[in-house]
Amino acid sequence: MTISPSSIEQVIPGQGAMAQPSAAPGRAKRRRFRFVANAKAATGLVILAIYCLFAVIGPWVAPYDPDARSADVLQAPSTRHWFGTTHLGQDIFSQILVGARSVMLVGLLAGVLATILSILIGVTAGYIGGLPDEGLSALSNVFLVIPALPLIIIVTSIVEQASDTLVALIIGFTSWAWGARVLRAQTLSLRRRDYVEAARATGERTWRIILFEILPNLTAIIASGFVGTVIFAVMSEITLAFIGISSISSWNWGTILFWAQGQQALAQGAWWWFVPAGLAIAVLGTALALINFGIDEFVSPRLRSAGRTRIRTADGRTVRMRVGFTPVLAPTSRTVPAPREEVAP
């Protein structure tokens, strides 16, 4: 019995044996740029790029020297000082521009270091297994319980001039354990997949299997761990500067908040002293969170198709499927006869 292609088209429109081969390249191209096309991810990437640009060119484009004093003491925002001035007449806008470099340097350097360590230890332990897996897992458990902030406080109290690089290295070396355990668990699931077994059967080297077969399937988890580490590193750097642990001679957003709190800016009504720095921190955290949400939607088809899937009911109406909501169809106008009651004899 032969089946004509037209009958296949009727059952699955557009998915026949030779159905529209020209649409495949366009579909593959859209799939390649699906992450950038996501509104949340695109917004977060644009904001993060602006912050990175200010971190590079901030000290050059700052209108004033952030340490320079002037007669404009505690001036509100104006055309001369966009974000106002401090109790010494220092320009707050210049301080925020110069301080962006320190915050972004610590966040990105700690994120890169922690991500590299989590990949090396987590993927190696999950793929090789055996005694190396036990040893690397024990090492991850040890670093998992090491608190980063107390260690930074101890190191900065010993070292006279603790630079931003030293703080970033400490945060990176103490923040890789959780990501390594997640990557190990995922690698244990991937190493027995059919395509990995096929690559191993053809004689592929271990490093090629890890690099070209396993790591591409871990990209989303790696990116999510990197974003989370950057957020933690940024908040740690700002917290250390705010409580006066790190050097207050170099400017970052935590240093601005430290001086604003020390000089009682809120009691004096100088809201412009701490609000811009707080907004800069909030916007950066929002950008990183949007990138994380975009990664989640890029990986999960269920989240990616939320609100887009439509189904047609038996009576011809269209219902939009949403994540977290169960569509309830309204009853039709047809009356349902009531159940008959039995009368006891």
Backbone torsions as a table, in degrees:
resi	resn	phi	psi	omega
1	MET	NA	124.5	179.9
2	THR	-102.8	146.9	179.4
3	ILE	-116.3	124.9	-179.6
4	SER	-72.6	152.6	178.2
5	PRO	-62.1	-26.2	-179.8
6	SER	-65.5	-36.2	178.3
7	SER	-67.8	-33.7	176.3
8	ILE	-66.3	-38.8	178.4
9	GLU	-64.7	-31.4	179.6
10	GLN	-72.3	-33.9	-179.4
11	VAL	-76.1	-48.5	179.2
12	ILE	-126.2	93.0	-176.5
13	PRO	-61.2	132.0	176.4
14	GLY	75.7	5.4	-177.2
15	GLN	-125.6	31.9	179.6
16	GLY	-73.8	-173.3	-177.0
17	ALA	-63.8	-37.1	-179.7
18	MET	-125.8	41.5	-171.1
19	ALA	-85.1	112.6	170.3
20	GLN	47.7	68.0	178.8
21	PRO	-69.2	-19.6	-178.0
22	SER	-70.9	-18.1	-178.5
23	ALA	-80.7	-13.9	-177.0
24	ALA	-65.4	-45.4	179.1
25	PRO	-60.9	-41.2	177.9
26	GLY	-64.2	-38.2	178.4
27	ARG	-66.9	-39.4	177.8
28	ALA	-66.1	-36.6	178.3
29	LYS	-66.5	-41.2	177.1
30	ARG	-64.5	-37.4	179.3
31	ARG	-65.9	-31.3	-179.6
32	ARG	-68.3	-36.0	-177.8
33	PHE	-105.1	23.5	-177.6
34	ARG	-67.9	-35.5	-178.8
35	PHE	-67.4	-42.7	179.9
36	VAL	-69.2	-30.5	-179.8
37	ALA	-72.5	-16.3	177.9
38	ASN	-66.6	129.9	-174.7
39	ALA	-64.0	-41.1	-179.2
40	LYS	-65.8	-46.8	-179.1
41	ALA	-65.5	-41.0	-179.6
42	ALA	-63.8	-42.8	178.5
43	THR	-63.2	-44.9	179.2
44	GLY	-63.5	-40.0	179.7
45	LEU	-66.7	-38.9	178.7
46	VAL	-64.2	-45.9	179.5
47	ILE	-63.6	-42.3	179.7
48	LEU	-64.8	-37.4	177.2
49	ALA	-64.4	-38.2	177.3
50	ILE	-63.9	-42.1	178.0
51	TYR	-63.3	-42.3	179.1
52	CYS	-64.6	-37.1	177.3
53	LEU	-64.0	-43.9	177.4
54	PHE	-65.4	-33.1	178.1
55	ALA	-66.0	-30.6	-179.4
56	VAL	-81.9	-47.5	-173.1
57	ILE	-102.1	1.9	-175.7
58	GLY	-56.0	-52.1	-179.3
59	PRO	-62.6	-21.9	-178.5
60	TRP	-85.6	-32.4	-176.1
61	VAL	-99.2	-0.8	178.8
62	ALA	-62.9	131.1	-176.5
63	PRO	-67.9	-25.4	-178.6
64	TYR	-135.2	163.2	170.0
65	ASP	-71.7	125.0	-176.4
66	PRO	-62.7	-20.5	179.0
67	ASP	-94.7	-8.6	-175.2
68	ALA	-72.7	134.7	178.2
69	ARG	-97.0	153.9	-180.0
70	SER	-146.5	176.9	179.4
71	ALA	-80.9	-9.8	179.4
72	ASP	-81.8	84.0	-175.2
73	VAL	-92.6	127.0	178.6
74	LEU	48.4	52.1	177.5
75	GLN	-90.1	138.8	177.4
76	ALA	-69.3	164.7	178.4
77	PRO	-55.3	135.9	-179.0
78	SER	-149.4	-178.3	178.3
79	THR	-68.6	-24.5	178.4
80	ARG	-82.8	-41.2	176.6
81	HIS	-125.4	103.4	-171.7
82	TRP	-62.1	-38.9	-178.9
83	PHE	-109.3	15.8	179.0
84	GLY	82.6	-171.7	-177.9
85	THR	-131.3	167.5	-179.6
86	THR	-92.2	-172.0	179.2
87	HIS	-71.0	-12.2	176.3
88	LEU	-106.1	7.0	-179.4
89	GLY	81.4	15.0	179.6
90	GLN	-79.5	143.6	-177.2
91	ASP	-79.4	120.5	-176.5
92	ILE	-73.0	-34.7	178.3
93	PHE	-61.0	-40.9	177.5
94	SER	-66.5	-37.3	178.5
95	GLN	-64.4	-38.8	-179.9
96	ILE	-69.1	-41.0	178.4
97	LEU	-63.6	-44.5	-179.9
98	VAL	-70.0	-36.6	-178.7
99	GLY	-72.3	-15.7	179.3
100	ALA	-64.4	-32.1	-178.8
101	ARG	-64.1	-43.9	-178.9
102	SER	-63.8	-44.1	-177.7
103	VAL	-65.6	-46.7	-178.1
104	MET	-69.4	-34.8	179.0
105	LEU	-63.7	-47.7	-179.8
106	VAL	-64.3	-44.6	-176.9
107	GLY	-64.4	-49.3	-176.1
108	LEU	-72.0	-40.1	-179.9
109	LEU	-66.2	-43.5	177.3
110	ALA	-65.1	-39.0	178.9
111	GLY	-64.7	-42.4	179.3
112	VAL	-65.6	-44.8	-178.7
113	LEU	-64.5	-46.3	179.9
114	ALA	-65.1	-36.0	179.4
115	THR	-67.7	-43.0	179.0
116	ILE	-61.9	-45.1	-179.9
117	LEU	-65.0	-39.7	180.0
118	SER	-66.3	-36.8	178.1
119	ILE	-68.1	-48.8	-177.6
120	LEU	-60.5	-45.2	-175.1
121	ILE	-82.5	-44.9	-176.1
122	GLY	-68.4	-48.3	-178.6
123	VAL	-69.2	-39.3	178.2
124	THR	-62.8	-45.2	179.9
125	ALA	-65.1	-40.7	-177.9
126	GLY	-71.2	-33.8	-176.5
127	TYR	-84.5	-43.0	-176.5
128	ILE	-74.8	-46.6	180.0
129	GLY	72.3	-171.2	176.8
130	GLY	70.7	-144.6	-178.2
131	LEU	-64.9	-41.8	175.3
132	PRO	-59.2	-36.6	177.7
133	ASP	-63.5	-42.2	179.4
134	GLU	-64.0	-42.5	-179.5
135	GLY	-67.2	-44.7	179.4
136	LEU	-68.5	-34.4	176.7
137	SER	-66.5	-39.8	176.2
138	ALA	-64.1	-38.9	176.6
139	LEU	-63.5	-39.7	177.7
140	SER	-64.4	-39.6	178.8
141	ASN	-64.6	-34.5	178.6
142	VAL	-67.1	-47.8	-178.5
143	PHE	-72.8	-17.7	-179.6
144	LEU	-69.2	-27.5	-177.0
145	VAL	-101.7	3.0	177.8
146	ILE	-81.6	118.5	179.6
147	PRO	-76.9	133.1	-175.7
148	ALA	-75.8	-46.6	-174.9
149	LEU	-62.7	-48.5	176.8
150	PRO	-60.2	-35.1	178.8
151	LEU	-66.8	-39.7	177.9
152	ILE	-64.7	-39.6	179.2
153	ILE	-62.6	-40.8	180.0
154	ILE	-66.9	-43.9	-177.8
155	VAL	-66.8	-44.3	-179.3
156	THR	-67.7	-25.7	176.0
157	SER	-75.0	-25.2	178.4
158	ILE	-84.7	-45.6	-179.9
159	VAL	-82.6	131.2	-176.3
160	GLU	-68.5	-48.7	-179.0
161	GLN	-116.3	88.4	179.0
162	ALA	-81.9	111.8	-176.8
163	SER	-80.0	170.0	177.0
164	ASP	-64.6	-33.5	178.4
165	THR	-63.7	-41.0	179.0
166	LEU	-64.8	-42.2	177.8
167	VAL	-63.1	-41.6	179.1
168	ALA	-64.8	-39.2	178.6
169	LEU	-65.2	-40.5	179.2
170	ILE	-65.3	-44.2	179.2
171	ILE	-64.4	-41.8	-179.8
172	GLY	-65.5	-40.6	-178.5
173	PHE	-72.7	-17.1	-179.3
174	THR	-109.5	6.3	-174.8
175	SER	-120.8	10.4	-175.6
176	TRP	-93.1	-14.5	-168.6
177	ALA	-65.9	-43.9	-177.0
178	TRP	-65.1	-43.1	177.3
179	GLY	-63.4	-35.7	178.5
180	ALA	-64.8	-39.3	179.5
181	ARG	-68.0	-37.5	177.2
182	VAL	-65.6	-43.5	179.3
183	LEU	-67.5	-34.8	177.4
184	ARG	-63.8	-45.3	-179.7
185	ALA	-63.0	-40.1	179.7
186	GLN	-71.0	-35.6	178.5
187	THR	-67.1	-36.5	176.1
188	LEU	-60.0	-32.8	177.8
189	SER	-77.2	-30.5	-174.8
190	LEU	-87.2	-24.1	-171.3
191	ARG	-71.2	-15.0	178.3
192	ARG	-106.4	12.7	176.2
193	ARG	-70.6	160.8	-174.7
194	ASP	-63.5	-41.2	-177.0
195	TYR	-69.6	-29.9	175.8
196	VAL	-71.9	-41.5	177.4
197	GLU	-64.0	-36.6	178.6
198	ALA	-67.1	-41.1	177.4
199	ALA	-65.0	-37.8	178.8
200	ARG	-69.0	-35.4	-179.5
201	ALA	-70.1	-29.8	178.5
202	THR	-80.2	-0.4	176.2
203	GLY	90.5	18.5	178.6
204	GLU	-66.8	144.8	178.3
205	ARG	-70.3	157.7	-176.6
206	THR	-62.3	-42.4	-177.7
207	TRP	-66.2	-32.2	177.7
208	ARG	-72.1	-36.0	177.8
209	ILE	-66.0	-43.7	179.6
210	ILE	-66.4	-40.7	-173.8
211	LEU	-76.0	-38.4	-172.2
212	PHE	-108.2	-14.6	-178.4
213	GLU	-110.7	-38.8	-174.4
214	ILE	-96.6	-48.0	-176.4
215	LEU	-60.3	-38.9	176.7
216	PRO	-58.7	-30.2	178.1
217	ASN	-82.6	-6.9	177.6
218	LEU	-106.8	7.5	-174.3
219	THR	-60.0	-44.1	-177.2
220	ALA	-65.8	-40.4	179.2
221	ILE	-66.8	-39.7	178.7
222	ILE	-64.4	-44.2	179.8
223	ALA	-64.5	-40.5	178.7
224	SER	-64.7	-41.1	176.8
225	GLY	-64.8	-36.7	177.7
226	PHE	-64.0	-44.7	179.7
227	VAL	-62.8	-43.4	178.8
228	GLY	-62.8	-38.6	178.4
229	THR	-68.1	-38.1	178.1
230	VAL	-62.8	-43.4	178.3
231	ILE	-60.8	-45.2	179.9
232	PHE	-64.3	-40.8	-179.2
233	ALA	-66.7	-41.7	179.0
234	VAL	-62.4	-46.4	-179.7
235	MET	-66.6	-34.2	178.1
236	SER	-67.1	-43.2	179.0
237	GLU	-62.8	-42.7	179.9
238	ILE	-68.3	-39.4	179.0
239	THR	-63.7	-43.7	179.3
240	LEU	-62.7	-39.8	178.1
241	ALA	-70.4	-35.2	-177.8
242	PHE	-67.9	-37.6	-179.6
243	ILE	-88.1	2.3	174.4
244	GLY	82.3	18.3	-179.6
245	ILE	-78.7	-49.2	179.9
246	SER	-78.1	174.7	-177.3
247	SER	-66.2	129.8	179.2
248	ILE	-93.8	5.5	177.3
249	SER	-83.9	-24.1	176.7
250	SER	-99.4	139.0	-171.9
251	TRP	-87.0	134.5	162.7
252	ASN	-149.4	178.7	-174.2
253	TRP	-67.0	-30.4	175.9
254	GLY	-68.1	-34.0	176.7
255	THR	-65.2	-39.5	177.0
256	ILE	-60.5	-45.1	178.5
257	LEU	-66.6	-33.1	178.1
258	PHE	-62.0	-48.2	-179.8
259	TRP	-69.8	-34.2	178.0
260	ALA	-66.2	-39.8	178.2
261	GLN	-71.5	-37.4	-179.4
262	GLY	-68.2	-32.0	179.8
263	GLN	-96.9	11.7	175.9
264	GLN	53.9	55.7	-178.9
265	ALA	-64.4	-36.0	179.8
266	LEU	-65.8	-40.4	179.8
267	ALA	-67.8	-29.5	179.5
268	GLN	-86.9	-2.3	-179.2
269	GLY	77.9	13.2	179.6
270	ALA	-86.8	70.1	-177.5
271	TRP	-65.2	-26.9	-178.0
272	TRP	-70.3	-10.4	-178.6
273	TRP	-77.5	-33.0	-175.6
274	PHE	-116.7	-20.9	-178.3
275	VAL	-66.4	-46.4	179.1
276	PRO	-59.3	-41.7	178.8
277	ALA	-65.6	-40.7	177.4
278	GLY	-63.8	-39.3	177.8
279	LEU	-67.3	-36.6	177.7
280	ALA	-62.9	-40.8	177.6
281	ILE	-66.6	-42.6	-177.8
282	ALA	-66.1	-41.6	-179.4
283	VAL	-67.3	-39.3	177.5
284	LEU	-64.2	-43.7	176.6
285	GLY	-62.8	-37.4	177.5
286	THR	-65.1	-41.0	178.8
287	ALA	-62.2	-44.6	178.8
288	LEU	-66.5	-36.8	177.1
289	ALA	-66.3	-38.8	178.0
290	LEU	-64.4	-38.9	176.4
291	ILE	-63.7	-40.2	177.8
292	ASN	-64.1	-42.3	176.6
293	PHE	-62.8	-40.1	177.7
294	GLY	-63.3	-37.0	176.7
295	ILE	-64.7	-42.7	179.3
296	ASP	-61.0	-43.9	179.7
297	GLU	-70.2	-30.4	178.4
298	PHE	-69.5	-34.4	-177.7
299	VAL	-82.8	-43.4	-173.4
300	SER	-91.0	114.9	176.1
301	PRO	-63.0	-28.6	-179.8
302	ARG	-66.6	-41.5	177.0
303	LEU	-74.3	-33.5	-177.7
304	ARG	-67.6	-33.3	-178.1
305	SER	-97.2	13.9	-178.5
306	ALA	-65.1	126.8	178.4
307	GLY	81.1	-2.0	-179.0
308	ARG	-107.3	-23.9	-178.0
309	THR	-76.1	129.5	179.3
310	ARG	-123.8	139.9	176.6
311	ILE	-124.8	151.4	179.8
312	ARG	-106.3	126.6	-178.4
313	THR	-81.2	176.0	-177.3
314	ALA	-65.7	-30.4	-178.7
315	ASP	-89.5	11.3	174.2
316	GLY	92.1	-2.6	179.2
317	ARG	-83.4	156.0	-178.9
318	THR	-107.5	131.7	-179.3
319	VAL	-119.6	130.9	177.6
320	ARG	-91.5	127.5	-179.9
321	MET	-86.0	132.3	178.5
322	ARG	-125.9	148.1	178.4
323	VAL	-70.6	127.9	178.2
324	GLY	91.2	-2.8	-179.3
325	PHE	-128.2	137.9	176.7
326	THR	-102.8	119.3	-178.7
327	PRO	-66.9	129.9	178.1
328	VAL	-112.5	120.2	-177.7
329	LEU	-82.6	136.6	178.6
330	ALA	-70.7	144.4	179.9
331	PRO	-66.3	146.8	179.3
332	THR	-76.4	170.6	-178.0
333	SER	-73.6	-11.1	-180.0
334	ARG	-68.1	127.9	-178.8
335	THR	-79.6	140.5	178.9
336	VAL	-100.1	126.1	-179.1
337	PRO	-64.0	139.6	179.8
338	ALA	-70.4	147.8	179.2
339	PRO	-65.6	144.3	-179.3
340	ARG	-75.9	134.7	178.2
341	GLU	-90.4	136.8	178.3
342	GLU	-91.5	133.0	-179.7
343	VAL	-97.1	126.3	-179.4
344	ALA	-70.3	141.4	178.3
345	PRO	-67.9	NA	NA
